[in-house]
Amino acid sequence: MFSEIAKRAKVVDAKPLPDVMIFPSSITLEQSSKNIYGVLPPTNAEGELVPLQMLMDDRMWMADKSFTFDGTEFTQGHYDGAWFGNSLENRFSKALDRANL
């Protein structure tokens, strides 16, 4: 079913995505050939590991922020509860990776 849905997926305009998404490097995210960031969003279980992997002071950097470097704006987003994938979303994302679009 997911592969059929993935075959019919269409690209639509949306607000700009952040230049990067941040997540603790100590928690390995699954590679994705179709995701713009190259990884599948973290699962709820991976998200629950964040407080165990990072000190509170370090977690303050996990926020949506904008920086200016040499006159160019650079934006970062962070994987939070709104981004965490549930099992249905993760299965769909994997079907997109397998689809020949």
Gaussian input, Z-matrix of N, CA and C with variables (Angstrom, degrees):
# hf/3-21g

backbone

0 1
 N
 C     1     B1
 C     2     B2     1     A1
 N     3     B3     2     A2     1     D1
 C     4     B4     3     A3     2     D2
 C     5     B5     4     A4     3     D3
 N     6     B6     5     A5     4     D4
 C     7     B7     6     A6     5     D5
 C     8     B8     7     A7     6     D6
 N     9     B9     8     A8     7     D7
 C    10    B10     9     A9     8     D8
 C    11    B11    10    A10     9     D9
 N    12    B12    11    A11    10    D10
 C    13    B13    12    A12    11    D11
 C    14    B14    13    A13    12    D12
 N    15    B15    14    A14    13    D13
 C    16    B16    15    A15    14    D14
 C    17    B17    16    A16    15    D15
 N    18    B18    17    A17    16    D16
 C    19    B19    18    A18    17    D17
 C    20    B20    19    A19    18    D18
 N    21    B21    20    A20    19    D19
 C    22    B22    21    A21    20    D20
 C    23    B23    22    A22    21    D21
 N    24    B24    23    A23    22    D22
 C    25    B25    24    A24    23    D23
 C    26    B26    25    A25    24    D24
 N    27    B27    26    A26    25    D25
 C    28    B28    27    A27    26    D26
 C    29    B29    28    A28    27    D27
 N    30    B30    29    A29    28    D28
 C    31    B31    30    A30    29    D29
 C    32    B32    31    A31    30    D30
 N    33    B33    32    A32    31    D31
 C    34    B34    33    A33    32    D32
 C    35    B35    34    A34    33    D33
 N    36    B36    35    A35    34    D34
 C    37    B37    36    A36    35    D35
 C    38    B38    37    A37    36    D36
 N    39    B39    38    A38    37    D37
 C    40    B40    39    A39    38    D38
 C    41    B41    40    A40    39    D39
 N    42    B42    41    A41    40    D40
 C    43    B43    42    A42    41    D41
 C    44    B44    43    A43    42    D42
 N    45    B45    44    A44    43    D43
 C    46    B46    45    A45    44    D44
 C    47    B47    46    A46    45    D45
 N    48    B48    47    A47    46    D46
 C    49    B49    48    A48    47    D47
 C    50    B50    49    A49    48    D48
 N    51    B51    50    A50    49    D49
 C    52    B52    51    A51    50    D50
 C    53    B53    52    A52    51    D51
 N    54    B54    53    A53    52    D52
 C    55    B55    54    A54    53    D53
 C    56    B56    55    A55    54    D54
 N    57    B57    56    A56    55    D55
 C    58    B58    57    A57    56    D56
 C    59    B59    58    A58    57    D57
 N    60    B60    59    A59    58    D58
 C    61    B61    60    A60    59    D59
 C    62    B62    61    A61    60    D60
 N    63    B63    62    A62    61    D61
 C    64    B64    63    A63    62    D62
 C    65    B65    64    A64    63    D63
 N    66    B66    65    A65    64    D64
 C    67    B67    66    A66    65    D65
 C    68    B68    67    A67    66    D66
 N    69    B69    68    A68    67    D67
 C    70    B70    69    A69    68    D68
 C    71    B71    70    A70    69    D69
 N    72    B72    71    A71    70    D70
 C    73    B73    72    A72    71    D71
 C    74    B74    73    A73    72    D72
 N    75    B75    74    A74    73    D73
 C    76    B76    75    A75    74    D74
 C    77    B77    76    A76    75    D75
 N    78    B78    77    A77    76    D76
 C    79    B79    78    A78    77    D77
 C    80    B80    79    A79    78    D78
 N    81    B81    80    A80    79    D79
 C    82    B82    81    A81    80    D80
 C    83    B83    82    A82    81    D81
 N    84    B84    83    A83    82    D82
 C    85    B85    84    A84    83    D83
 C    86    B86    85    A85    84    D84
 N    87    B87    86    A86    85    D85
 C    88    B88    87    A87    86    D86
 C    89    B89    88    A88    87    D87
 N    90    B90    89    A89    88    D88
 C    91    B91    90    A90    89    D89
 C    92    B92    91    A91    90    D90
 N    93    B93    92    A92    91    D91
 C    94    B94    93    A93    92    D92
 C    95    B95    94    A94    93    D93
 N    96    B96    95    A95    94    D94
 C    97    B97    96    A96    95    D95
 C    98    B98    97    A97    96    D96
 N    99    B99    98    A98    97    D97
 C   100   B100    99    A99    98    D98
 C   101   B101   100   A100    99    D99
 N   102   B102   101   A101   100   D100
 C   103   B103   102   A102   101   D101
 C   104   B104   103   A103   102   D102
 N   105   B105   104   A104   103   D103
 C   106   B106   105   A105   104   D104
 C   107   B107   106   A106   105   D105
 N   108   B108   107   A107   106   D106
 C   109   B109   108   A108   107   D107
 C   110   B110   109   A109   108   D108
 N   111   B111   110   A110   109   D109
 C   112   B112   111   A111   110   D110
 C   113   B113   112   A112   111   D111
 N   114   B114   113   A113   112   D112
 C   115   B115   114   A114   113   D113
 C   116   B116   115   A115   114   D114
 N   117   B117   116   A116   115   D115
 C   118   B118   117   A117   116   D116
 C   119   B119   118   A118   117   D117
 N   120   B120   119   A119   118   D118
 C   121   B121   120   A120   119   D119
 C   122   B122   121   A121   120   D120
 N   123   B123   122   A122   121   D121
 C   124   B124   123   A123   122   D122
 C   125   B125   124   A124   123   D123
 N   126   B126   125   A125   124   D124
 C   127   B127   126   A126   125   D125
 C   128   B128   127   A127   126   D126
 N   129   B129   128   A128   127   D127
 C   130   B130   129   A129   128   D128
 C   131   B131   130   A130   129   D129
 N   132   B132   131   A131   130   D130
 C   133   B133   132   A132   131   D131
 C   134   B134   133   A133   132   D132
 N   135   B135   134   A134   133   D133
 C   136   B136   135   A135   134   D134
 C   137   B137   136   A136   135   D135
 N   138   B138   137   A137   136   D136
 C   139   B139   138   A138   137   D137
 C   140   B140   139   A139   138   D138
 N   141   B141   140   A140   139   D139
 C   142   B142   141   A141   140   D140
 C   143   B143   142   A142   141   D141
 N   144   B144   143   A143   142   D142
 C   145   B145   144   A144   143   D143
 C   146   B146   145   A145   144   D144
 N   147   B147   146   A146   145   D145
 C   148   B148   147   A147   146   D146
 C   149   B149   148   A148   147   D147
 N   150   B150   149   A149   148   D148
 C   151   B151   150   A150   149   D149
 C   152   B152   151   A151   150   D150
 N   153   B153   152   A152   151   D151
 C   154   B154   153   A153   152   D152
 C   155   B155   154   A154   153   D153
 N   156   B156   155   A155   154   D154
 C   157   B157   156   A156   155   D155
 C   158   B158   157   A157   156   D156
 N   159   B159   158   A158   157   D157
 C   160   B160   159   A159   158   D158
 C   161   B161   160   A160   159   D159
 N   162   B162   161   A161   160   D160
 C   163   B163   162   A162   161   D161
 C   164   B164   163   A163   162   D162
 N   165   B165   164   A164   163   D163
 C   166   B166   165   A165   164   D164
 C   167   B167   166   A166   165   D165
 N   168   B168   167   A167   166   D166
 C   169   B169   168   A168   167   D167
 C   170   B170   169   A169   168   D168
 N   171   B171   170   A170   169   D169
 C   172   B172   171   A171   170   D170
 C   173   B173   172   A172   171   D171
 N   174   B174   173   A173   172   D172
 C   175   B175   174   A174   173   D173
 C   176   B176   175   A175   174   D174
 N   177   B177   176   A176   175   D175
 C   178   B178   177   A177   176   D176
 C   179   B179   178   A178   177   D177
 N   180   B180   179   A179   178   D178
 C   181   B181   180   A180   179   D179
 C   182   B182   181   A181   180   D180
 N   183   B183   182   A182   181   D181
 C   184   B184   183   A183   182   D182
 C   185   B185   184   A184   183   D183
 N   186   B186   185   A185   184   D184
 C   187   B187   186   A186   185   D185
 C   188   B188   187   A187   186   D186
 N   189   B189   188   A188   187   D187
 C   190   B190   189   A189   188   D188
 C   191   B191   190   A190   189   D189
 N   192   B192   191   A191   190   D190
 C   193   B193   192   A192   191   D191
 C   194   B194   193   A193   192   D192
 N   195   B195   194   A194   193   D193
 C   196   B196   195   A195   194   D194
 C   197   B197   196   A196   195   D195
 N   198   B198   197   A197   196   D196
 C   199   B199   198   A198   197   D197
 C   200   B200   199   A199   198   D198
 N   201   B201   200   A200   199   D199
 C   202   B202   201   A201   200   D200
 C   203   B203   202   A202   201   D201
 N   204   B204   203   A203   202   D202
 C   205   B205   204   A204   203   D203
 C   206   B206   205   A205   204   D204
 N   207   B207   206   A206   205   D205
 C   208   B208   207   A207   206   D206
 C   209   B209   208   A208   207   D207
 N   210   B210   209   A209   208   D208
 C   211   B211   210   A210   209   D209
 C   212   B212   211   A211   210   D210
 N   213   B213   212   A212   211   D211
 C   214   B214   213   A213   212   D212
 C   215   B215   214   A214   213   D213
 N   216   B216   215   A215   214   D214
 C   217   B217   216   A216   215   D215
 C   218   B218   217   A217   216   D216
 N   219   B219   218   A218   217   D217
 C   220   B220   219   A219   218   D218
 C   221   B221   220   A220   219   D219
 N   222   B222   221   A221   220   D220
 C   223   B223   222   A222   221   D221
 C   224   B224   223   A223   222   D222
 N   225   B225   224   A224   223   D223
 C   226   B226   225   A225   224   D224
 C   227   B227   226   A226   225   D225
 N   228   B228   227   A227   226   D226
 C   229   B229   228   A228   227   D227
 C   230   B230   229   A229   228   D228
 N   231   B231   230   A230   229   D229
 C   232   B232   231   A231   230   D230
 C   233   B233   232   A232   231   D231
 N   234   B234   233   A233   232   D232
 C   235   B235   234   A234   233   D233
 C   236   B236   235   A235   234   D234
 N   237   B237   236   A236   235   D235
 C   238   B238   237   A237   236   D236
 C   239   B239   238   A238   237   D237
 N   240   B240   239   A239   238   D238
 C   241   B241   240   A240   239   D239
 C   242   B242   241   A241   240   D240
 N   243   B243   242   A242   241   D241
 C   244   B244   243   A243   242   D242
 C   245   B245   244   A244   243   D243
 N   246   B246   245   A245   244   D244
 C   247   B247   246   A246   245   D245
 C   248   B248   247   A247   246   D246
 N   249   B249   248   A248   247   D247
 C   250   B250   249   A249   248   D248
 C   251   B251   250   A250   249   D249
 N   252   B252   251   A251   250   D250
 C   253   B253   252   A252   251   D251
 C   254   B254   253   A253   252   D252
 N   255   B255   254   A254   253   D253
 C   256   B256   255   A255   254   D254
 C   257   B257   256   A256   255   D255
 N   258   B258   257   A257   256   D256
 C   259   B259   258   A258   257   D257
 C   260   B260   259   A259   258   D258
 N   261   B261   260   A260   259   D259
 C   262   B262   261   A261   260   D260
 C   263   B263   262   A262   261   D261
 N   264   B264   263   A263   262   D262
 C   265   B265   264   A264   263   D263
 C   266   B266   265   A265   264   D264
 N   267   B267   266   A266   265   D265
 C   268   B268   267   A267   266   D266
 C   269   B269   268   A268   267   D267
 N   270   B270   269   A269   268   D268
 C   271   B271   270   A270   269   D269
 C   272   B272   271   A271   270   D270
 N   273   B273   272   A272   271   D271
 C   274   B274   273   A273   272   D272
 C   275   B275   274   A274   273   D273
 N   276   B276   275   A275   274   D274
 C   277   B277   276   A276   275   D275
 C   278   B278   277   A277   276   D276
 N   279   B279   278   A278   277   D277
 C   280   B280   279   A279   278   D278
 C   281   B281   280   A280   279   D279
 N   282   B282   281   A281   280   D280
 C   283   B283   282   A282   281   D281
 C   284   B284   283   A283   282   D282
 N   285   B285   284   A284   283   D283
 C   286   B286   285   A285   284   D284
 C   287   B287   286   A286   285   D285
 N   288   B288   287   A287   286   D286
 C   289   B289   288   A288   287   D287
 C   290   B290   289   A289   288   D288
 N   291   B291   290   A290   289   D289
 C   292   B292   291   A291   290   D290
 C   293   B293   292   A292   291   D291
 N   294   B294   293   A293   292   D292
 C   295   B295   294   A294   293   D293
 C   296   B296   295   A295   294   D294
 N   297   B297   296   A296   295   D295
 C   298   B298   297   A297   296   D296
 C   299   B299   298   A298   297   D297
 N   300   B300   299   A299   298   D298
 C   301   B301   300   A300   299   D299
 C   302   B302   301   A301   300   D300

   B1=1.4402
   B2=1.5285
   B3=1.3504
   B4=1.4584
   B5=1.5239
   B6=1.3304
   B7=1.4598
   B8=1.5265
   B9=1.3213
   B10=1.4649
   B11=1.5243
   B12=1.3156
   B13=1.4717
   B14=1.5210
   B15=1.3329
   B16=1.4636
   B17=1.5275
   B18=1.3249
   B19=1.4694
   B20=1.5223
   B21=1.3112
   B22=1.4625
   B23=1.5328
   B24=1.3101
   B25=1.4671
   B26=1.5242
   B27=1.3171
   B28=1.4575
   B29=1.5185
   B30=1.3071
   B31=1.4545
   B32=1.5244
   B33=1.3168
   B34=1.4616
   B35=1.5234
   B36=1.3197
   B37=1.4566
   B38=1.5245
   B39=1.3137
   B40=1.4608
   B41=1.5185
   B42=1.3214
   B43=1.4659
   B44=1.5259
   B45=1.3216
   B46=1.4595
   B47=1.5307
   B48=1.3102
   B49=1.4596
   B50=1.5192
   B51=1.3163
   B52=1.4626
   B53=1.5290
   B54=1.3233
   B55=1.4648
   B56=1.5240
   B57=1.3081
   B58=1.4687
   B59=1.5190
   B60=1.3264
   B61=1.4642
   B62=1.5181
   B63=1.3267
   B64=1.4557
   B65=1.5247
   B66=1.3066
   B67=1.4599
   B68=1.5196
   B69=1.3300
   B70=1.4700
   B71=1.5325
   B72=1.3183
   B73=1.4681
   B74=1.5241
   B75=1.3173
   B76=1.4653
   B77=1.5257
   B78=1.3340
   B79=1.4646
   B80=1.5248
   B81=1.3190
   B82=1.4579
   B83=1.5240
   B84=1.3297
   B85=1.4590
   B86=1.5244
   B87=1.3311
   B88=1.4595
   B89=1.5270
   B90=1.3239
   B91=1.4597
   B92=1.5273
   B93=1.3400
   B94=1.4640
   B95=1.5250
   B96=1.3155
   B97=1.4657
   B98=1.5225
   B99=1.3273
   B100=1.4658
   B101=1.5280
   B102=1.3193
   B103=1.4609
   B104=1.5195
   B105=1.3162
   B106=1.4661
   B107=1.5282
   B108=1.3342
   B109=1.4582
   B110=1.5241
   B111=1.3231
   B112=1.4571
   B113=1.5151
   B114=1.3214
   B115=1.4670
   B116=1.5213
   B117=1.3332
   B118=1.4577
   B119=1.5203
   B120=1.3178
   B121=1.4680
   B122=1.5276
   B123=1.3253
   B124=1.4594
   B125=1.5254
   B126=1.3098
   B127=1.4612
   B128=1.5244
   B129=1.3125
   B130=1.4673
   B131=1.5241
   B132=1.3405
   B133=1.4668
   B134=1.5265
   B135=1.3353
   B136=1.4638
   B137=1.5249
   B138=1.3229
   B139=1.4621
   B140=1.5139
   B141=1.3224
   B142=1.4666
   B143=1.5243
   B144=1.3301
   B145=1.4617
   B146=1.5317
   B147=1.3361
   B148=1.4689
   B149=1.5283
   B150=1.3415
   B151=1.4664
   B152=1.5303
   B153=1.3219
   B154=1.4631
   B155=1.5229
   B156=1.3383
   B157=1.4613
   B158=1.5309
   B159=1.3343
   B160=1.4647
   B161=1.5186
   B162=1.3227
   B163=1.4564
   B164=1.5266
   B165=1.3142
   B166=1.4633
   B167=1.5267
   B168=1.3359
   B169=1.4658
   B170=1.5298
   B171=1.3213
   B172=1.4643
   B173=1.5222
   B174=1.3255
   B175=1.4680
   B176=1.5211
   B177=1.3387
   B178=1.4711
   B179=1.5298
   B180=1.3340
   B181=1.4626
   B182=1.5171
   B183=1.3291
   B184=1.4652
   B185=1.5225
   B186=1.3124
   B187=1.4617
   B188=1.5228
   B189=1.3167
   B190=1.4570
   B191=1.5207
   B192=1.3242
   B193=1.4627
   B194=1.5196
   B195=1.3201
   B196=1.4638
   B197=1.5152
   B198=1.3123
   B199=1.4554
   B200=1.5220
   B201=1.3147
   B202=1.4563
   B203=1.5191
   B204=1.3253
   B205=1.4580
   B206=1.5154
   B207=1.3165
   B208=1.4662
   B209=1.5246
   B210=1.3354
   B211=1.4521
   B212=1.5210
   B213=1.3214
   B214=1.4681
   B215=1.5165
   B216=1.3417
   B217=1.4649
   B218=1.5245
   B219=1.3151
   B220=1.4623
   B221=1.5197
   B222=1.3336
   B223=1.4629
   B224=1.5204
   B225=1.3152
   B226=1.4614
   B227=1.5153
   B228=1.2950
   B229=1.4531
   B230=1.5149
   B231=1.3006
   B232=1.4631
   B233=1.5164
   B234=1.3040
   B235=1.4598
   B236=1.5196
   B237=1.3144
   B238=1.4622
   B239=1.5192
   B240=1.3134
   B241=1.4551
   B242=1.5152
   B243=1.3385
   B244=1.4613
   B245=1.5288
   B246=1.3140
   B247=1.4622
   B248=1.5212
   B249=1.3260
   B250=1.4619
   B251=1.5150
   B252=1.3197
   B253=1.4516
   B254=1.5192
   B255=1.3158
   B256=1.4590
   B257=1.5282
   B258=1.3164
   B259=1.4667
   B260=1.5318
   B261=1.3189
   B262=1.4629
   B263=1.5289
   B264=1.3263
   B265=1.4673
   B266=1.5258
   B267=1.3258
   B268=1.4611
   B269=1.5251
   B270=1.3223
   B271=1.4643
   B272=1.5269
   B273=1.3343
   B274=1.4606
   B275=1.5325
   B276=1.3287
   B277=1.4690
   B278=1.5235
   B279=1.3082
   B280=1.4656
   B281=1.5285
   B282=1.3365
   B283=1.4677
   B284=1.5270
   B285=1.3247
   B286=1.4689
   B287=1.5217
   B288=1.3287
   B289=1.4639
   B290=1.5294
   B291=1.3255
   B292=1.4669
   B293=1.5300
   B294=1.3342
   B295=1.4669
   B296=1.5250
   B297=1.3109
   B298=1.4670
   B299=1.5172
   B300=1.3214
   B301=1.4738
   B302=1.5050
   A1=110.72
   A2=117.14
   A3=119.67
   A4=111.53
   A5=117.18
   A6=118.63
   A7=111.01
   A8=117.92
   A9=120.97
   A10=110.96
   A11=116.99
   A12=120.58
   A13=109.49
   A14=116.61
   A15=120.96
   A16=111.51
   A17=117.65
   A18=121.06
   A19=111.92
   A20=117.04
   A21=121.36
   A22=112.79
   A23=116.38
   A24=120.44
   A25=109.77
   A26=116.32
   A27=121.94
   A28=109.08
   A29=115.87
   A30=122.13
   A31=108.00
   A32=116.75
   A33=121.52
   A34=108.97
   A35=115.96
   A36=120.59
   A37=109.94
   A38=115.59
   A39=122.14
   A40=107.69
   A41=116.26
   A42=117.76
   A43=108.82
   A44=117.49
   A45=120.36
   A46=111.90
   A47=114.53
   A48=120.35
   A49=109.24
   A50=117.65
   A51=119.36
   A52=109.90
   A53=116.06
   A54=120.06
   A55=111.08
   A56=116.31
   A57=121.79
   A58=109.32
   A59=114.67
   A60=121.73
   A61=106.12
   A62=117.25
   A63=119.11
   A64=110.79
   A65=113.92
   A66=122.98
   A67=105.64
   A68=118.99
   A69=119.67
   A70=112.03
   A71=116.49
   A72=120.10
   A73=111.98
   A74=117.23
   A75=120.29
   A76=112.12
   A77=117.47
   A78=122.38
   A79=106.97
   A80=116.55
   A81=121.74
   A82=111.08
   A83=115.86
   A84=121.63
   A85=108.80
   A86=116.12
   A87=121.38
   A88=110.88
   A89=116.61
   A90=122.65
   A91=110.51
   A92=116.01
   A93=121.76
   A94=108.87
   A95=116.19
   A96=119.74
   A97=112.74
   A98=118.29
   A99=120.85
   A100=113.54
   A101=117.34
   A102=119.44
   A103=109.08
   A104=116.88
   A105=121.17
   A106=112.55
   A107=117.52
   A108=121.03
   A109=112.61
   A110=117.50
   A111=120.98
   A112=116.01
   A113=116.74
   A114=121.09
   A115=108.90
   A116=115.17
   A117=119.29
   A118=108.23
   A119=118.32
   A120=119.27
   A121=109.96
   A122=116.58
   A123=118.93
   A124=111.35
   A125=115.38
   A126=120.53
   A127=108.95
   A128=115.86
   A129=119.40
   A130=110.59
   A131=116.80
   A132=120.71
   A133=110.90
   A134=117.39
   A135=120.51
   A136=110.34
   A137=116.91
   A138=120.51
   A139=112.45
   A140=116.43
   A141=120.15
   A142=112.22
   A143=117.76
   A144=121.37
   A145=112.97
   A146=117.25
   A147=120.56
   A148=112.59
   A149=120.53
   A150=119.07
   A151=113.27
   A152=116.91
   A153=120.41
   A154=112.08
   A155=116.60
   A156=121.66
   A157=113.68
   A158=116.80
   A159=120.08
   A160=110.85
   A161=115.24
   A162=119.96
   A163=109.33
   A164=116.32
   A165=120.93
   A166=111.49
   A167=117.42
   A168=119.89
   A169=111.45
   A170=117.18
   A171=120.32
   A172=111.70
   A173=116.67
   A174=119.83
   A175=112.24
   A176=118.14
   A177=119.50
   A178=111.36
   A179=117.14
   A180=120.67
   A181=111.81
   A182=116.67
   A183=120.70
   A184=108.65
   A185=115.15
   A186=121.39
   A187=108.60
   A188=115.70
   A189=120.33
   A190=107.18
   A191=116.69
   A192=121.27
   A193=109.82
   A194=114.87
   A195=121.53
   A196=108.34
   A197=115.48
   A198=122.32
   A199=107.40
   A200=116.92
   A201=121.16
   A202=108.39
   A203=115.57
   A204=122.67
   A205=108.11
   A206=116.04
   A207=121.09
   A208=112.09
   A209=116.17
   A210=121.47
   A211=115.38
   A212=117.47
   A213=121.43
   A214=109.62
   A215=115.46
   A216=119.34
   A217=110.34
   A218=115.44
   A219=123.76
   A220=106.82
   A221=116.81
   A222=119.69
   A223=110.91
   A224=114.42
   A225=120.12
   A226=108.65
   A227=115.38
   A228=122.45
   A229=107.54
   A230=115.95
   A231=117.85
   A232=109.49
   A233=114.74
   A234=119.62
   A235=107.45
   A236=116.07
   A237=120.67
   A238=107.69
   A239=117.47
   A240=121.16
   A241=114.27
   A242=117.38
   A243=120.25
   A244=111.66
   A245=116.98
   A246=121.53
   A247=112.58
   A248=118.26
   A249=120.58
   A250=109.96
   A251=116.05
   A252=120.92
   A253=111.93
   A254=115.29
   A255=117.98
   A256=107.72
   A257=117.73
   A258=119.89
   A259=112.03
   A260=118.54
   A261=121.25
   A262=110.73
   A263=116.93
   A264=120.69
   A265=111.07
   A266=116.70
   A267=119.41
   A268=111.48
   A269=117.74
   A270=120.25
   A271=109.97
   A272=117.09
   A273=120.79
   A274=110.50
   A275=117.07
   A276=120.95
   A277=111.19
   A278=116.98
   A279=120.48
   A280=110.64
   A281=117.08
   A282=120.48
   A283=110.25
   A284=117.80
   A285=120.70
   A286=110.40
   A287=116.93
   A288=120.34
   A289=111.49
   A290=116.94
   A291=120.80
   A292=112.64
   A293=117.99
   A294=121.58
   A295=110.97
   A296=115.87
   A297=121.55
   A298=108.57
   A299=116.34
   A300=120.79
   A301=110.03
   D1=-46.52
   D2=-176.97
   D3=-64.60
   D4=-35.60
   D5=179.83
   D6=-66.15
   D7=-35.08
   D8=176.89
   D9=-67.35
   D10=-41.23
   D11=176.39
   D12=-62.84
   D13=-44.55
   D14=-178.14
   D15=-61.49
   D16=-36.54
   D17=179.44
   D18=-64.04
   D19=-24.76
   D20=-177.12
   D21=-101.82
   D22=6.24
   D23=-179.60
   D24=-64.23
   D25=142.71
   D26=179.04
   D27=-123.94
   D28=146.88
   D29=176.63
   D30=-84.70
   D31=130.69
   D32=178.14
   D33=-128.44
   D34=153.88
   D35=177.77
   D36=-68.99
   D37=142.70
   D38=177.85
   D39=-147.30
   D40=173.34
   D41=178.10
   D42=-64.61
   D43=156.04
   D44=-176.98
   D45=-58.93
   D46=140.72
   D47=175.06
   D48=-82.49
   D49=155.58
   D50=173.68
   D51=-61.09
   D52=155.65
   D53=176.59
   D54=-65.20
   D55=-36.23
   D56=178.33
   D57=-139.85
   D58=155.92
   D59=170.38
   D60=-115.30
   D61=137.30
   D62=-177.65
   D63=-110.60
   D64=147.38
   D65=179.51
   D66=-162.35
   D67=148.55
   D68=-177.32
   D69=-55.98
   D70=131.27
   D71=179.77
   D72=-68.98
   D73=-16.23
   D74=178.89
   D75=-73.97
   D76=-11.79
   D77=178.13
   D78=-110.78
   D79=110.92
   D80=-175.49
   D81=-75.14
   D82=127.07
   D83=175.90
   D84=-99.83
   D85=147.48
   D86=-177.82
   D87=-72.40
   D88=134.14
   D89=178.89
   D90=-63.32
   D91=147.86
   D92=177.89
   D93=-143.08
   D94=125.15
   D95=-178.97
   D96=-75.89
   D97=-21.58
   D98=-175.85
   D99=-102.81
   D100=-19.06
   D101=-179.19
   D102=-72.99
   D103=136.09
   D104=-176.67
   D105=-58.68
   D106=-27.88
   D107=179.52
   D108=-94.65
   D109=0.07
   D110=175.63
   D111=81.09
   D112=1.36
   D113=178.13
   D114=-138.16
   D115=156.46
   D116=172.10
   D117=-76.28
   D118=147.95
   D119=175.86
   D120=-56.92
   D121=149.79
   D122=179.41
   D123=-63.39
   D124=152.60
   D125=175.81
   D126=-81.64
   D127=167.50
   D128=175.35
   D129=-57.09
   D130=-40.11
   D131=-179.89
   D132=-62.84
   D133=-40.14
   D134=177.79
   D135=-66.99
   D136=-38.57
   D137=178.03
   D138=-62.33
   D139=-35.62
   D140=179.28
   D141=-68.06
   D142=-17.66
   D143=178.86
   D144=-79.42
   D145=-18.75
   D146=-174.36
   D147=-53.69
   D148=-50.72
   D149=-179.59
   D150=-63.47
   D151=-21.77
   D152=178.68
   D153=-83.47
   D154=-19.51
   D155=-175.74
   D156=-101.49
   D157=-19.51
   D158=-174.86
   D159=-131.31
   D160=143.36
   D161=173.62
   D162=-71.04
   D163=155.62
   D164=-177.94
   D165=-57.21
   D166=-42.37
   D167=-179.94
   D168=-61.98
   D169=-36.28
   D170=179.04
   D171=-71.20
   D172=-31.05
   D173=-179.05
   D174=-67.81
   D175=-17.29
   D176=178.39
   D177=-63.92
   D178=-22.18
   D179=178.43
   D180=-77.94
   D181=-14.09
   D182=178.83
   D183=-85.18
   D184=77.61
   D185=-177.37
   D186=-149.23
   D187=162.47
   D188=173.40
   D189=-74.93
   D190=120.68
   D191=-177.21
   D192=-141.83
   D193=157.28
   D194=173.61
   D195=-123.91
   D196=141.56
   D197=177.93
   D198=-131.04
   D199=154.92
   D200=174.81
   D201=-117.63
   D202=122.07
   D203=177.98
   D204=-120.93
   D205=120.52
   D206=179.55
   D207=49.45
   D208=41.23
   D209=177.24
   D210=79.84
   D211=1.89
   D212=179.86
   D213=-110.47
   D214=131.40
   D215=179.61
   D216=-77.71
   D217=136.47
   D218=178.31
   D219=-126.59
   D220=126.13
   D221=-177.55
   D222=-116.18
   D223=143.50
   D224=174.39
   D225=-122.39
   D226=142.73
   D227=172.52
   D228=-116.18
   D229=167.73
   D230=177.84
   D231=-130.50
   D232=145.09
   D233=175.06
   D234=-74.50
   D235=117.35
   D236=175.78
   D237=-127.39
   D238=-169.82
   D239=-177.20
   D240=-54.79
   D241=-28.27
   D242=179.37
   D243=-72.77
   D244=-22.83
   D245=-177.48
   D246=-95.72
   D247=-20.43
   D248=-174.86
   D249=-61.41
   D250=135.75
   D251=-178.91
   D252=-90.40
   D253=137.20
   D254=172.02
   D255=-89.07
   D256=176.73
   D257=-174.00
   D258=-62.62
   D259=-36.35
   D260=178.52
   D261=-65.23
   D262=-46.35
   D263=179.26
   D264=-63.72
   D265=-39.87
   D266=179.89
   D267=-66.26
   D268=-38.73
   D269=177.36
   D270=-64.95
   D271=-39.34
   D272=177.63
   D273=-64.47
   D274=-43.92
   D275=179.32
   D276=-61.03
   D277=-39.89
   D278=178.47
   D279=-67.31
   D280=-35.32
   D281=176.25
   D282=-65.31
   D283=-38.29
   D284=175.89
   D285=-61.34
   D286=-42.14
   D287=178.82
   D288=-60.78
   D289=-36.83
   D290=-178.06
   D291=-79.54
   D292=-21.37
   D293=-175.66
   D294=-71.97
   D295=143.89
   D296=175.25
   D297=-91.63
   D298=86.46
   D299=-178.59
   D300=-98.63

